[in-house]
Amino acid sequence: MQEKTITALCDALTRQQLPFVQGEPLAAHTTFRIGGPAVFWCAPQDAEQLRETLRLCRENGVRVYLLGNGSNTLFDDAGFDGAVVDMRGLSQMESSDAGTDVVRITAGAGQTLGRLCSKAQALGLTGLEFACGIPGTVGGAVYMNAGAYGGEMKDVLEAVSYLTADGRWVDSEASELDFSYRHSAFEENDACILGAVFHLEKGDPDVIKARMNELMQKRIDKQPLDKPSAGSTFKRPAGAFAAALIDQCGLRGYRHGGAAVSDKHCGFVVNLGGATCADVLALCDEVRAIVKEKTGYDLEKEIRVVK
């Protein structure tokens, strides 16, 4: 990025009293613990600050990456030559009774799924049990239609609020947003998710808590939660499971530099300590090539690689 562009955006953000810093290490903000510095790290505290931050970036020709909990993101070792926008300031959450057996929870894009699930359980609302333990935010989960244990975000989503690429605020029904397996319209429309409305049914709080505890224990038992990773590294190919294919090819524990296929769960690539983005990408390429050669399946990365 040219120095005059950096100076112009610094001046513009400062004039509008919008929070930002420069040179923020991105490894500190992802669950992979990998990534160089961002030229700009912006941390808006509400939707209007976010809209203004995005407008100034757009007008100054600075590219933007929206980041929640950083649980599905792999940043380049060189960092990000633009503005990383921390969405966690948009963390509002409220509930409203629809007068039937359905209650709606409205949550900001930066709210964690953990807190959303806890609120649902406390209110005796069922439908989000599958999301308990997914280490992301509402915005990221909606963006990729996150799911686990037979459930997906689209199953409980009623509506989504977002900013279009030119800054217009839009409220859309979930049915209009092309949800499918690990996909939504947001992967193509360059919009910024602001928040979502979830419709949940009333249930027994103790039963809901027991189910959440059961699924959380499954994660603890089966996933390498003790090592930095970005969760499931590859999408599930049609007719098979990525982890089983990788294991079938004898790749459990396979490593490249500081990155390795987890010994505990072959669907996870983990950071053994000091892994670089280049290590992870090389490992993924090697795994994909071996699986393709031995099984015929093409594995597609589920993690988002940002350069």
C-alpha positions as CSV (number, residue, x, y, z in Angstrom):
1,M,0.0,0.0,0.0
2,Q,1.3,3.4,-0.9
3,E,2.4,5.7,1.9
4,K,0.0,8.5,0.8
5,T,-2.9,6.1,0.9
6,I,-1.9,5.0,4.4
7,T,-1.7,8.6,5.5
8,A,-5.0,9.6,3.9
9,L,-6.9,6.8,5.7
10,C,-5.1,7.5,9.0
11,D,-6.2,11.1,8.8
12,A,-9.8,10.3,7.7
13,L,-10.3,7.8,10.6
14,T,-8.7,10.1,13.1
15,R,-11.0,13.0,12.0
16,Q,-14.1,10.8,12.4
17,Q,-12.8,9.6,15.8
18,L,-13.0,6.0,14.6
19,P,-10.9,3.4,16.6
20,F,-7.9,1.9,14.8
21,V,-4.3,1.0,15.2
22,Q,-1.5,0.1,12.7
23,G,0.7,-2.9,12.4
24,E,-1.5,-5.2,14.6
25,P,-0.1,-8.8,14.6
26,L,-2.9,-11.0,13.2
27,A,-1.6,-14.2,14.8
28,A,-3.0,-12.8,18.1
29,H,-6.5,-12.7,16.6
30,T,-6.9,-16.2,15.0
31,T,-7.3,-19.6,16.6
32,F,-4.5,-20.8,14.3
33,R,-2.1,-18.3,15.9
34,I,-0.6,-17.6,12.4
35,G,-0.3,-14.4,10.4
36,G,1.7,-11.2,10.0
37,P,0.6,-7.6,10.8
38,A,-2.3,-5.7,9.3
39,V,-1.6,-2.3,7.9
40,F,-4.8,-1.2,9.7
41,W,-6.7,-2.8,12.5
42,C,-10.1,-1.1,12.9
43,A,-12.4,-1.9,15.8
44,P,-15.8,-0.2,15.3
45,Q,-18.1,-0.3,18.4
46,D,-21.5,-0.2,16.6
47,A,-23.1,-0.4,13.2
48,E,-22.7,3.3,12.4
49,Q,-19.0,3.3,13.2
50,L,-18.7,0.2,11.1
51,R,-20.5,1.8,8.1
52,E,-18.3,4.9,8.3
53,T,-15.1,2.8,8.6
54,L,-16.1,0.8,5.5
55,R,-17.0,4.0,3.6
56,L,-13.6,5.6,4.4
57,C,-11.7,2.5,3.4
58,R,-13.7,2.3,0.2
59,E,-13.2,6.0,-0.7
60,N,-9.4,5.7,-0.1
61,G,-9.0,2.5,-2.1
62,V,-8.1,0.3,0.9
63,R,-9.2,-3.3,0.8
64,V,-11.0,-4.7,3.8
65,Y,-11.3,-8.1,5.6
66,L,-14.0,-8.6,8.2
67,L,-12.9,-10.7,11.1
68,G,-14.9,-12.2,14.0
69,N,-13.3,-14.7,16.3
70,G,-10.7,-15.7,13.7
71,S,-11.7,-19.4,14.1
72,N,-11.8,-20.2,10.4
73,T,-9.1,-17.9,9.0
74,L,-5.5,-18.4,7.9
75,F,-3.7,-15.1,7.4
76,D,-0.6,-14.9,5.2
77,D,2.8,-14.7,6.9
78,A,3.3,-11.3,5.4
79,G,0.1,-10.0,7.0
80,F,-2.7,-8.1,5.3
81,D,-2.1,-5.1,3.1
82,G,-5.3,-3.3,4.0
83,A,-7.8,-2.9,6.9
84,V,-8.8,-5.8,9.0
85,V,-12.1,-4.9,10.7
86,D,-12.8,-6.4,14.1
87,M,-16.5,-7.2,14.2
88,R,-16.7,-8.1,17.8
89,G,-17.9,-4.6,18.8
90,L,-21.3,-5.6,17.3
91,S,-22.2,-7.9,20.1
92,Q,-25.7,-6.8,21.1
93,M,-28.2,-9.6,21.9
94,E,-31.9,-9.5,22.8
95,S,-34.9,-11.9,22.8
96,S,-38.6,-11.4,22.0
97,D,-41.4,-13.7,22.6
98,A,-43.5,-14.3,19.4
99,G,-46.5,-15.2,21.5
100,T,-46.5,-18.9,20.5
101,D,-43.9,-21.7,21.2
102,V,-41.3,-19.7,19.2
103,V,-39.0,-17.1,20.6
104,R,-36.7,-14.9,18.5
105,I,-33.2,-14.0,19.5
106,T,-31.5,-11.1,17.7
107,A,-27.7,-11.1,17.8
108,G,-25.0,-8.8,16.4
109,A,-22.5,-10.2,14.0
110,G,-19.7,-10.0,16.5
111,Q,-21.5,-12.0,19.2
112,T,-19.9,-15.4,19.9
113,L,-21.9,-18.6,19.2
114,G,-21.0,-19.7,22.7
115,R,-22.8,-16.8,24.4
116,L,-25.7,-17.1,21.9
117,C,-26.1,-20.8,22.8
118,S,-25.8,-20.0,26.6
119,K,-28.6,-17.4,26.3
120,A,-30.8,-19.9,24.4
121,Q,-30.3,-22.5,27.0
122,A,-30.9,-20.1,29.9
123,L,-34.2,-19.1,28.2
124,G,-35.2,-22.7,27.6
125,L,-35.0,-22.5,23.8
126,T,-34.1,-25.4,21.6
127,G,-32.6,-25.5,18.2
128,L,-29.0,-24.2,18.7
129,E,-27.6,-27.2,20.5
130,F,-25.6,-28.2,17.5
131,A,-23.7,-24.9,17.6
132,C,-22.5,-25.4,21.2
133,G,-18.7,-25.4,21.0
134,I,-18.4,-24.0,17.5
135,P,-15.7,-21.3,18.2
136,G,-17.0,-18.6,15.9
137,T,-19.2,-15.5,15.9
138,V,-22.7,-15.0,14.5
139,G,-21.5,-13.2,11.4
140,G,-18.9,-15.9,10.4
141,A,-21.4,-18.7,11.2
142,V,-24.1,-17.1,9.0
143,Y,-21.5,-16.3,6.2
144,M,-20.5,-20.0,5.8
145,N,-23.7,-21.6,7.1
146,A,-21.8,-23.2,9.9
147,G,-23.0,-26.6,11.2
148,A,-22.3,-29.7,13.2
149,Y,-23.9,-32.8,14.5
150,G,-26.7,-32.7,11.9
151,G,-27.6,-29.0,12.4
152,E,-26.9,-25.9,10.3
153,M,-27.4,-22.1,10.9
154,K,-30.0,-22.0,8.1
155,D,-32.2,-24.4,10.2
156,V,-32.8,-21.7,12.8
157,L,-32.2,-18.4,10.9
158,E,-35.2,-16.2,10.2
159,A,-33.5,-13.0,8.9
160,V,-30.2,-11.3,8.4
161,S,-29.2,-7.6,8.4
162,Y,-26.3,-6.5,6.3
163,L,-24.6,-3.6,4.6
164,T,-24.3,-3.9,0.8
165,A,-21.0,-3.2,-0.9
166,D,-22.0,0.4,-1.4
167,G,-23.1,0.9,2.2
168,R,-26.9,0.4,2.1
169,W,-28.5,-1.3,5.1
170,V,-30.7,-4.3,4.0
171,D,-32.9,-6.6,6.1
172,S,-33.4,-10.0,4.3
173,E,-35.4,-13.1,5.0
174,A,-33.1,-16.1,5.4
175,S,-34.9,-17.8,2.5
176,E,-33.6,-15.2,0.1
177,L,-29.9,-15.8,0.9
178,D,-29.1,-19.0,-0.9
179,F,-28.1,-21.1,2.1
180,S,-26.7,-24.6,1.3
181,Y,-23.9,-26.8,2.7
182,R,-21.2,-24.4,4.0
183,H,-22.4,-21.7,1.7
184,S,-24.6,-18.5,1.6
185,A,-25.1,-15.6,-0.7
186,F,-22.6,-13.6,1.3
187,E,-19.8,-15.5,-0.3
188,E,-20.6,-13.8,-3.6
189,N,-22.3,-10.5,-2.8
190,D,-19.4,-8.7,-1.0
191,A,-21.8,-7.6,1.8
192,C,-21.1,-7.1,5.5
193,I,-23.3,-9.0,7.9
194,L,-24.5,-6.8,10.8
195,G,-26.7,-9.3,12.7
196,A,-29.2,-12.1,12.5
197,V,-32.6,-13.1,13.9
198,F,-32.9,-16.7,15.1
199,H,-36.3,-18.5,15.6
200,L,-36.1,-21.0,18.4
201,E,-38.7,-23.2,20.0
202,K,-39.5,-23.4,23.7
203,G,-38.2,-26.5,25.5
204,D,-36.9,-27.9,28.7
205,P,-33.8,-26.0,29.9
206,D,-32.4,-29.1,31.6
207,V,-32.8,-31.3,28.5
208,I,-31.2,-28.6,26.3
209,K,-28.3,-28.2,28.7
210,A,-27.8,-32.0,28.8
211,R,-27.7,-32.1,25.0
212,M,-25.2,-29.2,24.8
213,N,-23.0,-30.8,27.4
214,E,-23.1,-34.1,25.4
215,L,-22.1,-32.5,22.2
216,M,-19.4,-30.4,23.9
217,Q,-18.0,-33.6,25.4
218,K,-17.9,-35.2,22.0
219,R,-15.8,-32.3,20.8
220,I,-13.4,-32.6,23.7
221,D,-13.1,-36.4,23.2
222,K,-12.6,-36.3,19.4
223,Q,-11.1,-33.0,18.5
224,P,-7.6,-31.6,19.1
225,L,-8.8,-28.6,21.2
226,D,-5.5,-28.4,23.0
227,K,-3.7,-27.2,19.8
228,P,-4.1,-24.1,17.6
229,S,-6.2,-24.9,14.5
230,A,-8.9,-23.5,12.4
231,G,-11.3,-26.3,13.0
232,S,-12.2,-28.7,10.1
233,T,-9.7,-28.0,7.4
234,F,-11.5,-29.6,4.5
235,K,-15.2,-29.6,3.4
236,R,-17.0,-32.9,3.3
237,P,-16.8,-34.3,-0.2
238,A,-20.0,-35.8,-1.6
239,G,-20.3,-39.4,-0.6
240,A,-17.4,-39.5,1.9
241,F,-15.8,-37.8,4.9
242,A,-12.6,-35.9,4.6
243,A,-11.2,-37.1,7.9
244,A,-11.8,-40.8,7.0
245,L,-10.2,-40.3,3.6
246,I,-7.1,-38.7,5.1
247,D,-6.8,-41.4,7.7
248,Q,-7.3,-44.1,5.0
249,C,-4.4,-42.7,3.1
250,G,-2.1,-43.1,6.2
251,L,-1.8,-39.4,6.8
252,R,-2.6,-39.3,10.5
253,G,0.2,-37.2,12.1
254,Y,1.7,-36.2,8.6
255,R,3.5,-32.9,8.9
256,H,5.1,-30.1,7.0
257,G,7.3,-27.8,9.1
258,G,5.3,-26.8,12.2
259,A,1.9,-27.9,10.7
260,A,0.5,-31.4,11.0
261,V,-2.6,-33.5,10.4
262,S,-3.9,-34.0,13.9
263,D,-3.2,-37.4,15.5
264,K,-6.5,-37.1,17.3
265,H,-8.7,-36.1,14.3
266,C,-7.5,-36.3,10.7
267,G,-9.9,-33.6,9.6
268,F,-7.9,-31.0,11.5
269,V,-4.6,-29.4,10.6
270,V,-2.9,-28.1,13.7
271,N,-0.1,-25.7,14.6
272,L,2.4,-27.7,16.5
273,G,4.3,-24.5,17.4
274,G,5.8,-22.0,15.1
275,A,3.8,-23.1,12.0
276,T,3.6,-20.6,9.2
277,C,0.9,-20.0,6.7
278,A,3.3,-21.5,4.1
279,D,3.6,-24.6,6.2
280,V,-0.2,-25.1,6.4
281,L,-0.8,-24.5,2.7
282,A,2.0,-26.8,1.7
283,L,0.6,-29.5,4.0
284,C,-2.9,-29.0,2.6
285,D,-1.6,-29.3,-1.0
286,E,0.3,-32.5,-0.1
287,V,-2.7,-34.1,1.6
288,R,-5.1,-33.2,-1.2
289,A,-2.7,-34.6,-3.8
290,I,-2.2,-37.9,-1.9
291,V,-6.0,-38.3,-1.2
292,K,-6.8,-37.6,-4.9
293,E,-4.2,-40.1,-6.1
294,K,-5.2,-42.9,-3.7
295,T,-9.0,-42.4,-3.5
296,G,-10.0,-40.2,-6.4
297,Y,-11.7,-37.7,-4.2
298,D,-11.0,-33.9,-4.5
299,L,-10.7,-32.2,-1.1
300,E,-11.7,-28.6,-0.9
301,K,-10.4,-26.4,1.9
302,E,-13.0,-25.1,4.4
303,I,-10.7,-22.6,6.0
304,R,-10.5,-19.2,4.5
305,V,-7.0,-18.2,3.3
306,V,-6.3,-14.5,3.4
307,K,-3.3,-13.0,1.5
